[in-house]
Amino acid sequence: MGTHFPIRPASFADAAAMAAIERQCFSDPWPLEGFREVLSMPGGVGLVMTDADVPIAYFLAREILGTAEVLNLAVVPAFRGRGLGAELLDAGLAAVRRRGGTEVFLEVRASNAVAQSLYAGRGFRTEGRRRGYYRRPDEDALVLRLVMAPVRSNDGDGEPLV
Ligand SMILES: CC(C)(COP(=O)(O)OP(=O)(O)OC[C@H]1O[C@@H](n2cnc3c(N)ncnc32)[C@H](O)[C@@H]1OP(=O)(O)O)[C@@H](O)C(=O)NCCC(=O)NCCS
């Protein structure tokens, strides 16, 4: 079910707004250049959710040859806890799937119970652990994986199948 916060593909011009959201959401934020780089890649998948045309959340992934990595998902603090992160993740996974992505990986901080709960609810399973992967603070990453059914030609914009 959609909310009144539209979701649209992110363009190169959205990189600065995405990096600004990133700085509000993470202790060790990705730099602007990282967003620009992914949004310029052939396999880059970026979405922004907006409130009155202002980005309040983003999804960023890359997909190549059927395998995708969710690079990040973030909702600004004032808009959390009302289903927007889940809605944006669903939209992002659907976009990955439409491109032909069926296997999705991501890393999440071992202490990030909220994000882990969100991903588990979407069918992600923990596949491994990367010791000392994060900085500020130093922390392990859990590696999560989701397998989605391929899009059939008559599927249209269907939800990801888990
Ligand atoms: C993770 C994040 C994107 C979730 O966005 P959100 O809009 O608050 O999440 P939603 O309201 O859609 O909730 C989705 C799920 O997250 C989990 N969740 C959300 N708020 C939670 C809370 N306070 N405590 C525990 N779980 C919570 C639940 O599993 C929830 O599903 P449910 O409502 O069916 O129980 C957001 O908290 C965020 O931007 N965090 C900082 C950045 C981050 O950690 N990103 C992920 C990096 S891998």
PDBQT file of the ligand as one rigid body, heavy atoms in Angstrom, charges set to zero:
ROOT
HETATM    1  C1  LIG A 201      16.451   1.205   9.298  1.00  0.00    +0.000 C 
HETATM    2  C2  LIG A 201      15.501   2.325   8.845  1.00  0.00    +0.000 C 
HETATM    3  C3  LIG A 201      15.732   2.580   7.357  1.00  0.00    +0.000 C 
HETATM    4  C4  LIG A 201      14.064   1.859   9.080  1.00  0.00    +0.000 C 
HETATM    5  O1  LIG A 201      13.202   2.856   8.574  1.00  0.00    +0.000 OA
HETATM    6  P1  LIG A 201      11.769   3.128   9.243  1.00  0.00    +0.000 P 
HETATM    7  O2  LIG A 201      10.997   3.948   8.295  1.00  0.00    +0.000 OA
HETATM    8  O3  LIG A 201      11.942   3.644  10.623  1.00  0.00    +0.000 OA
HETATM    9  O4  LIG A 201      11.190   1.643   9.336  1.00  0.00    +0.000 OA
HETATM   10  P2  LIG A 201       9.659   1.216   9.237  1.00  0.00    +0.000 P 
HETATM   11  O5  LIG A 201       8.811   2.118  10.067  1.00  0.00    +0.000 OA
HETATM   12  O6  LIG A 201       9.309   1.001   7.820  1.00  0.00    +0.000 OA
HETATM   13  O7  LIG A 201       9.721  -0.203   9.970  1.00  0.00    +0.000 OA
HETATM   14  C5  LIG A 201      10.169  -1.320   9.234  1.00  0.00    +0.000 C 
HETATM   15  C6  LIG A 201      10.646  -2.383  10.191  1.00  0.00    +0.000 C 
HETATM   16  O8  LIG A 201      11.790  -1.936  10.878  1.00  0.00    +0.000 OA
HETATM   17  C7  LIG A 201      11.757  -2.441  12.202  1.00  0.00    +0.000 C 
HETATM   18  N1  LIG A 201      11.637  -1.320  13.119  1.00  0.00    +0.000 N 
HETATM   19  C8  LIG A 201      11.314  -0.043  12.838  1.00  0.00    +0.000 A 
HETATM   20  N2  LIG A 201      11.388   0.720  13.939  1.00  0.00    +0.000 NA
HETATM   21  C9  LIG A 201      11.786  -0.112  14.921  1.00  0.00    +0.000 A 
HETATM   22  C10 LIG A 201      12.068   0.076  16.308  1.00  0.00    +0.000 A 
HETATM   23  N3  LIG A 201      11.975   1.273  16.886  1.00  0.00    +0.000 N 
HETATM   24  N4  LIG A 201      12.476  -0.983  17.031  1.00  0.00    +0.000 NA
HETATM   25  C11 LIG A 201      12.594  -2.209  16.450  1.00  0.00    +0.000 A 
HETATM   26  N5  LIG A 201      12.347  -2.453  15.136  1.00  0.00    +0.000 NA
HETATM   27  C12 LIG A 201      11.945  -1.413  14.400  1.00  0.00    +0.000 A 
HETATM   28  C13 LIG A 201      10.558  -3.343  12.298  1.00  0.00    +0.000 C 
HETATM   29  O9  LIG A 201      10.952  -4.640  11.879  1.00  0.00    +0.000 OA
HETATM   30  C14 LIG A 201       9.647  -2.749  11.270  1.00  0.00    +0.000 C 
HETATM   31  O10 LIG A 201       8.745  -3.668  10.752  1.00  0.00    +0.000 OA
HETATM   32  P3  LIG A 201       7.299  -3.836  11.470  1.00  0.00    +0.000 P 
HETATM   33  O11 LIG A 201       6.703  -2.461  11.508  1.00  0.00    +0.000 OA
HETATM   34  O12 LIG A 201       6.587  -4.766  10.556  1.00  0.00    +0.000 OA
HETATM   35  O13 LIG A 201       7.598  -4.383  12.814  1.00  0.00    +0.000 OA
HETATM   36  C15 LIG A 201      15.720   3.628   9.664  1.00  0.00    +0.000 C 
HETATM   37  O14 LIG A 201      15.601   3.303  11.041  1.00  0.00    +0.000 OA
HETATM   38  C16 LIG A 201      17.044   4.302   9.432  1.00  0.00    +0.000 C 
HETATM   39  O15 LIG A 201      17.188   5.089   8.497  1.00  0.00    +0.000 OA
HETATM   40  N6  LIG A 201      18.025   3.994  10.290  1.00  0.00    +0.000 N 
HETATM   41  C17 LIG A 201      19.353   4.603  10.189  1.00  0.00    +0.000 C 
HETATM   42  C18 LIG A 201      20.069   4.126   8.965  1.00  0.00    +0.000 C 
HETATM   43  C19 LIG A 201      20.216   2.631   8.928  1.00  0.00    +0.000 C 
HETATM   44  O16 LIG A 201      20.504   1.999   9.932  1.00  0.00    +0.000 OA
HETATM   45  N7  LIG A 201      20.028   2.066   7.728  1.00  0.00    +0.000 N 
HETATM   46  C20 LIG A 201      20.225   0.663   7.476  1.00  0.00    +0.000 C 
HETATM   47  C21 LIG A 201      21.657   0.430   7.243  1.00  0.00    +0.000 C 
HETATM   48  S1  LIG A 201      21.989  -1.250   6.745  1.00  0.00    +0.000 SA
ENDROOT
TORSDOF 0
